[in-house]
Amino acid sequence: MKKLTLSTLILASLVAGTAVASQYDKPGFVTEIEDGRLWVFRANSQELKDFKASGEPAKQFSDIGSGPEGMTVKAADEQTLKDYLQTLKK
């Protein structure tokens, strides 16, 4: 019974994390929340596919505290990070 409850809680937290992250999506961008940080990817990019398959990229760019609700925003490339942050100012 404990294993079932734990599994249910883990699954629920994963689903909730995905739902929360999508509220920060902007046109052309997909977001994921990991460890309280907002990861930003271009929609349908190879970086997004790699992130879902393998986790955080070795090379990453971040802007501390500049995201929604004061979150740190991270991206696999600097231009994606800058472009996403620009959408927040509009």
Residue pairs with C-beta under 8 A, 6 or more apart in sequence:
17 33
18 32
20 33
21 31
21 32
21 33
21 38
22 31
24 31
24 38
24 67
24 68
25 31
26 84
26 87
26 88
27 87
28 42
28 43
29 40
29 41
29 42
29 43
29 80
29 83
29 84
29 87
30 40
30 41
30 42
30 43
30 48
31 38
31 39
31 40
31 41
32 38
32 39
32 41
32 51
33 39
33 71
34 55
34 56
36 71
36 72
37 62
37 71
37 72
37 73
37 74
38 67
38 68
38 71
38 72
38 73
38 74
39 51
39 56
39 73
39 74
39 75
40 73
40 74
40 75
40 80
40 81
40 84
41 47
41 48
41 51
41 75
41 76
41 80
42 48
42 80
45 80
47 57
47 75
47 76
47 77
47 80
50 57
50 76
51 57
51 76
56 74
57 76
59 76
60 74
60 75
60 76
61 74
61 75
61 76
61 77
61 78
61 81
62 72
62 73
62 74
62 75
62 81
63 72
63 73
63 74
63 81
63 85
64 72
65 71
65 72
66 72
66 73
66 85
66 88
67 73
67 85
67 88
68 88
73 81
73 84
73 85
74 81
75 81
75 84
